[in-house]
Structure formats: structure tokens, C-alpha cells
Amino acid sequence: MTAGSDGPGELLAQAVRLREAGHHDEARAQLLGLRGRFPDDAQVAYQTAWVHDSLGLEAEAVPHYVDALAGTGLSEEDRRGALLGLGSTYRTLGHHAEAVATLSDAVAAFPDDNALKTFLAMALYNVGRAHDGMRLLLTVLAGTSADPDIVGYRGAIEHYAQDLDAVEGAG
């Protein structure tokens, strides 16, 4: 697709290349221009959010993430990335309840994504649900680690992930 009345096309691709090359300020300027021209384009909104996050402008990233997720046209991978970005950004800004809600929805939509689970665990900690966060992290660790020291205790880690307060032989 070419830039013009049909969509952002090559201009969006150029802005993404700028961001990927570390030229965040240039990418931001180009993406903000594209947002003005294509306010309903979910991909433009997502890339604009991403570049704001890359620049440490988290508060400015939020509305772009929200618009991207409210729109249509994101691939599953980009939708996952936008959910992670928004949830993580909420957490960074101290909006912990919003982070938990966003990341919980993301984990429900993408149950095999361990990065989402890890960010959710951090947000759970921030809202005083350390037990739930620890359970989630232990489950991810047990299920993904190839470290022989972890693998050797996988069964125990999985057991305690389900019941951190279990005491064997008590009574």
C-alpha cells in the first residue's frame, strides 16, 4: 500500500525502520504526522505508542496503545505486543490496577505467552497480591527453565507454586 488516501504504507514502514535503527525522535515525528493523517489506523497507533515507550514517554504512549487496541487491523503478534506494552506502561506509571486488568486480559487471550505472565506477576505484586504473583512466576520458571538445577526440582517447584504455604509433615 502506498502513502496517500488509502493508508500510511511506505511512510509507516520508514518510521518503523527509523525506530528500529534507534532514530527514535525522527520516528516519533513521522509517526505523529501519520497519526494526524490516519487517526483510525491501529498499526500507526501501535507504532506511535511503541516509539513513545522507547523514548521514555510512557504517559504519552498510553492513548496510542488504547487506540491501537480499540481499532482493527493489528496482527495477533502486534495485538499481543500492544497489550504487553500497555500493561507494562500502566505499571511503570503506577497505574497498577489498570496494569493487572490489561495484563490479565492479555494472558487470557494469549495463555502460552510467558512474557505476559511475567509482567502480570510484577503487577500483581504491585497491587498487594504477591502470593498470586509468586505462584505465576514459579509456574513460568518450572515450565520454561532448562537450567539443570531448576529442572531437578521442577516437580517440587510446580507443587509449591500451587500451594506456597504447604508444610510437609506438619501436625
N, C-alpha and C positions, 0 to 999 in steps of 0.2 A: 504494500500500500504506500502511496506517496503522500507527502505532506500536502495538505490542501483541504478542500471541503470534505473529503472522505475520511480523514483521520490523520493522526500525527506521523505515521510511517517512519521515514528515514530520520526525521528530526528527533524522534524519541530514541531510535537506535543510536544516534550520535550522542545524545545526552547520556545514555546508559554507558556507552564506551568511555565518555569523559569521566563518569563516576568510577567506573572500574579501573581507569588509569590513575585515579587519585586526584583528578581535577574537579574536586567537589564544588568549589564556588562557581566555576563555569557551568557545570552540570546543573547546579541549583538554579542559576539564572535562566538557562534554557528551559528547564522543566517548569519553572513558574510561568514563563511565557506560554508554554504548551497548556498548562492548567487554565490559563485565561482563555485560550482559544478552544480547548476541548474539556470543559469543566465536568462533563459526564463520563469521560474516558477512565475506566477503572485502572488500566495499566499505567496511564500517565499519573494518576493519583498515587498509585503504589510506588512508582519510581521516585516521585516527588517526596513522599514520606521517607523512603529509604535514604535519599541524599540528605535530607534534614537530619535524620538519625546519624548519618556518617559525619556530619558537621557538629554533632553535639547539640543540635537544636531540637531536642525532644518535644518540647511543648508545641513547636510549630509543626512537627511531624504528625501529631495526633489527628487533626482534622483530615489530613490527606489519607491516613490509614483508614479512618472511618468511612470516608467517601469511597475508597477503593473497595472496601468490604461490602458496602451498600450497593455497589454497582454490579454490573455483569461483565464478563469478558476476561476475568483472571483465570489462568490455568490452575489446576489443582495445586501445583507446586508453588505458584505465586500466591494463591489464597492461603496456603499453609504459612508461607513466609510473611504475609501481611498480618496474619493472626499472631504469629510469634513476635513480630515487630511491634504490633500494637500492645500486646500483653506485656512485653518486656519494657516498652516505653512507659506504660502506665506505672509499672513497678518502679522504674527509675525516678519518675516524677512524684512518687509517694502516694499514688492512687491505687493502693493495694487491693481494695475490694474490686475495683474495675479490672485489675490485673488478674485476680483469681477468676472472675466471671469470664473474661475473654479467654484465658488460657484453659479453663475447664471446658468451655465450648470447643476450643481448638482440639483438645485431647479427645473429646467425644467424636469429633469429626475425623481426626487422624490418630486413632488409638495406637498405632505402631510407631509413632514419632517420639523418640526418646528425648530429643531436644525440647519439645513442647512440655513433656513430663518434667524435665529438669527445671525449666523456668517456672512451671506451675508449683513445683516443690518449694522454690525460693519464695514465691508469692504467698504460699500457704504459711510459711514461716513468718512472713511479714504481718499476716493477719492473726497471729497467735495460734496457728494450727500446726505447730512444729511436729507434733506426733504424726499427722497426716502427711506432711512434707517428708519426714524421715522415712515413713513407710514407702512412699512413692520412690524416693531416691534409692533405698535399699533394693526395691524390686527392679529398678532400672539397672543398678550395679550388678545384681545377681544375674540378670538376664543378658547382659552385654559384655561383661568383662572376660577377657581372655587371660588375665593375669593368673598364673598358676596358684598364687596364694589366695586369691578370691575363689577361683574355680574349686579348689579343695574344700572350701567351706560354703559352697553355693547352697546346699540343702539347708544348712543352719541359717544362713542369711535370709533365704526365702521364708523359712519358718518364722524367724523373728520379725521379718517385715510385716507379717500378718498379725503378730502379737508381740509388740516391743516390751510389754510388761510381763511376759511369761517368765515364770521361775520354775525350772525343772526340779522335781523332788521336794518342793516346799510342802510343809504341812506337818 
